């Protein structure tokens, strides 16, 4: 890690720590990876999924994302399943296990049950919205929203966002040319640049923020600036199709005076 990357990491720690939604856990990440790769949930390529899972955890750590210890527990479980898959069946039988079960069986059962609960919760939430629209109460004055340290990404999965970032980082690593002069920018300056872009265009693609040849530090800095804008409710994120392109839309009028965009 060079000195500039260390400065960015230190700056990030002083700004804020991104909090994951309390209902976003390791099983959500596994289901995301399985759906993205179009994998048969009953025949999970455990080596591939374990590798991608660990890559996401490393990326979350780089971004100073706060995640529960259960993510690490799941990583250990995946590694254990992977090691058991590598053992010959004869060796497992010699250890006293007469009926050799697929090491993935318990994981598949957990994923299936969790997916059923998520689907049921989604249906209940949909009914709640219908009932809320059907049985209205008298209008009330809007209350000032409480400040929150969380970054709301309700319009799409946070793992979709991390996946898009990983793709940009992979391309950045393969680029032969890097404009190091851009690394002198700060999160606040990137925030202003994104706002300037959205003043002339109501929406941008996620990819548009990273057009050109940039360093890994610059890409991460830009991503953190985007998260800060989402947290401040100045922009929204949405995805038209499952695993489709992510778009950024402005939630401010071009002539609106924004008092402060200083993340510190």
C-alpha atoms as one frame of an Amber mdcrd trajectory, in Angstrom:
protein
   0.000   0.000   0.000   1.506   3.351  -1.010   1.365   6.488   1.154  -1.604
   7.978  -0.736  -3.711   4.834  -0.247  -2.879   4.947   3.464  -4.014   8.582
   3.589  -7.309   7.686   1.902  -7.940   4.835   4.334  -7.190   7.130   7.287
  -9.493   9.777   5.847 -12.273   7.234   5.401 -12.015   6.119   9.016 -12.348
   9.737  10.152 -15.398  10.377   7.930 -17.854   7.659   8.815 -18.294   3.946
   8.986 -20.894   2.573   6.598 -23.446   0.434   8.415 -25.107  -2.520   6.734
 -28.830  -3.011   7.126 -29.577  -5.288  10.075 -31.430  -7.688   7.755 -28.468
  -8.030   5.404 -26.382 -11.002   6.405 -24.098 -13.717   5.058 -26.964 -15.761
   3.625 -28.058 -12.699   1.624 -24.553 -12.478   0.182 -24.504 -16.184  -0.685
 -27.907 -15.966  -2.391 -26.711 -12.909  -4.312 -23.639 -14.782  -5.581 -25.666
 -17.868  -6.495 -28.222 -15.827  -8.458 -25.594 -13.701 -10.165 -23.713 -16.774
 -11.396 -27.009 -18.558 -12.217 -25.945 -21.521 -10.108 -28.149 -24.465  -9.220
 -28.651 -24.055  -5.490 -28.651 -27.859  -5.080 -25.238 -28.175  -6.761 -23.173
 -25.239  -5.487 -19.559 -25.097  -6.775 -18.256 -24.494  -3.276 -14.700 -23.531
  -4.309 -15.962 -20.765  -6.627 -18.552 -19.440  -4.165 -16.039 -19.478  -1.291
 -13.521 -17.512  -3.357 -16.099 -14.885  -4.359 -17.479 -14.668  -0.818 -14.015
 -13.975   0.613 -13.382 -11.381  -2.122 -16.545  -9.523  -1.087 -15.471  -9.589
   2.570 -12.057  -8.189   1.651 -13.713  -5.432  -0.370 -16.067  -4.606   2.509
 -13.069  -4.394   4.836 -11.221  -2.090   2.411 -14.234   0.251   2.319 -14.482
   0.256   6.122 -17.932  -1.304   5.929 -19.230  -2.420   9.291 -20.397  -6.045
   9.211 -21.289  -8.540  11.894 -19.103 -11.401  13.003 -21.552 -13.851  11.441
 -19.999 -13.012   8.050 -16.668 -14.369   9.307 -18.388 -17.418  10.813 -19.921
 -18.186   7.427 -16.520 -17.765   5.751 -15.082 -20.352   8.140 -18.003 -22.688
   7.430 -17.482 -22.377   3.677 -13.788 -23.159   4.041 -14.647 -26.204   6.142
 -17.135 -27.440   3.536 -14.551 -26.826   0.815 -11.944 -28.891   2.691 -14.419
 -31.744   3.243 -15.308 -31.711  -0.464 -11.637 -32.258  -1.271 -11.383 -35.379
   0.896 -11.826 -38.739  -0.880 -15.038 -40.510   0.151 -13.013 -43.528   1.234
 -11.093 -41.388   3.736 -14.307 -39.967   5.177 -15.706 -43.497   5.539 -12.528
 -44.556   7.352 -13.211 -41.811   9.911 -16.353 -43.663  10.999 -18.969 -41.889
   8.857 -20.896 -44.761   7.292 -23.530 -42.719   5.468 -21.439 -40.082   3.722
 -23.592 -37.002   3.184 -22.870 -34.154   0.834 -21.013 -31.545   2.950 -23.111
 -28.851   1.255 -26.432 -30.357   2.368 -26.824 -28.295   5.566 -25.864 -25.077
   3.764 -28.428 -25.725   1.015 -31.107 -26.338   3.661 -30.284 -23.023   5.378
 -30.354 -21.134   2.083 -33.704 -22.627   1.057 -35.323 -21.838   4.414 -33.906
 -18.320   4.453 -35.116 -17.658   0.909 -38.636 -18.775   1.895 -38.639 -16.411
   4.891 -37.408 -13.517   2.717 -40.122 -14.172   0.141 -42.771 -14.261   2.893
 -41.417 -11.014   4.390 -41.505  -9.404   0.946 -45.156 -10.388   0.448 -46.075
  -9.000   3.866 -44.294  -5.739   3.082 -46.190  -5.519  -0.212 -49.516  -6.049
   1.577 -48.562  -3.414   4.155 -48.003  -0.856   1.395 -51.382  -1.698  -0.157
 -53.184  -1.394   3.189 -51.391   1.864   3.924 -52.571   3.351   0.612 -56.134
   2.035   1.075 -56.650   3.219   4.655 -55.239   6.696   4.864 -55.079   8.845
   7.975 -55.331  12.598   8.257 -52.322  14.401   6.820 -49.683  15.417   9.323
 -46.876  17.891   9.110 -43.712  16.165   7.927 -41.223  15.535  10.670 -37.578
  16.328  10.298 -35.743  13.069   9.568 -33.409  11.888  12.249 -29.751  11.942
  11.208 -28.488   8.467  10.462 -25.093   6.912  10.016 -26.583   4.272   7.735
 -26.341   4.487   3.980 -29.804   3.728   2.541 -29.585   1.546  -0.558 -33.156
   0.258  -0.518 -33.533   0.594  -4.281 -31.028  -2.192  -4.875 -28.951  -4.676
  -2.950 -25.765  -3.369  -1.374 -24.104  -6.478  -2.759 -25.138  -5.379  -6.270
 -23.308  -2.129  -5.615 -20.219  -3.913  -4.295 -20.256  -6.245  -7.290 -20.299
  -3.281  -9.677 -17.390  -1.725  -7.780 -15.411  -4.981  -7.951 -15.844  -5.072
 -11.732 -14.452  -1.524 -11.978 -11.510  -2.453  -9.737 -10.784  -5.530 -11.872
 -10.673  -3.374 -15.001  -8.510  -0.799 -13.229  -5.962  -3.467 -12.322  -5.712
  -4.468 -15.994  -5.199  -0.927 -17.279  -1.646  -0.158 -18.465  -1.951   3.586
 -17.789  -2.906   5.349 -14.584  -3.274   9.123 -14.199  -1.700   9.493 -10.753
  -2.407  13.230 -10.639  -6.070  12.490  -9.906  -5.082  10.781  -6.650  -4.572
  14.192  -5.068  -8.356  14.677  -4.940 -10.365  14.248  -1.763 -13.739  12.677
  -1.050 -15.261  16.160  -0.760 -13.920  17.179  -4.179 -15.315  14.030  -5.750
 -18.682  14.782  -4.146 -18.711  18.209  -5.812 -17.684  16.679  -9.155 -20.548
  14.166  -9.056 -23.017  16.911  -8.111 -21.768  19.040 -11.013 -22.362  16.121
 -13.403 -25.899  15.618 -12.088 -26.759  19.303 -12.508 -26.592  18.878 -16.282
 -27.808  15.263 -16.440 -30.684  14.000 -14.251 -29.256  10.467 -14.213 -25.854
   8.846 -14.669 -24.754   5.264 -14.989 -22.500   3.890 -12.281 -19.913   3.174
 -14.978 -19.878   6.847 -16.033 -18.215   7.788 -12.747 -15.180   5.711 -13.655
 -14.609   6.503 -17.327 -10.905   6.794 -18.081  -7.775   5.311 -16.520  -7.644
   5.663 -12.754  -5.846   4.091  -9.838  -7.473   1.749  -7.328  -7.342   4.479
  -4.668  -9.189   6.921  -6.916 -11.912   4.381  -7.693 -12.453   3.663  -3.983
 -12.449   7.388  -3.186 -15.135   7.978  -5.843 -17.227   5.103  -4.520 -17.081
   6.524  -0.984 -18.119   9.933  -2.309 -21.142   8.258  -3.926 -22.079   6.502
  -0.677 -21.841   9.807   1.154 -24.200  11.444  -1.368 -26.665   8.572  -0.915
 -26.458   8.963   2.858 -27.144  12.694   2.511 -30.153  11.828   0.295 -28.829
  13.987  -2.541 -28.788  11.052  -4.979 -30.635   7.766  -5.352 -29.557   4.444
  -6.805 -31.698   2.063  -8.803 -31.373  -0.980 -11.024 -33.933  -1.543 -13.765
 -33.215  -5.242 -14.251 -31.832  -7.966 -12.017 -28.026  -7.608 -12.153 -28.508
  -4.902 -14.779 -26.727  -1.540 -15.013 -26.910   0.631 -11.889 -28.070   4.201
 -12.409 -27.598   7.252 -10.201 -30.407   9.798 -10.119 -30.366  13.237  -8.533
 -32.688  14.048  -5.662 -32.074  17.785  -5.747 -33.100  20.485  -8.199 -30.305
  22.035 -10.288 -31.008  25.479  -8.810 -31.142  24.180  -5.238 -28.560  25.643
  -2.927 -26.801  22.859  -1.084 -25.555  24.172   2.219 -22.790  21.697   2.928
 -21.387  18.574   1.403 -18.455  18.258   3.749 -18.426  14.602   4.901 -16.351
  15.511   7.947
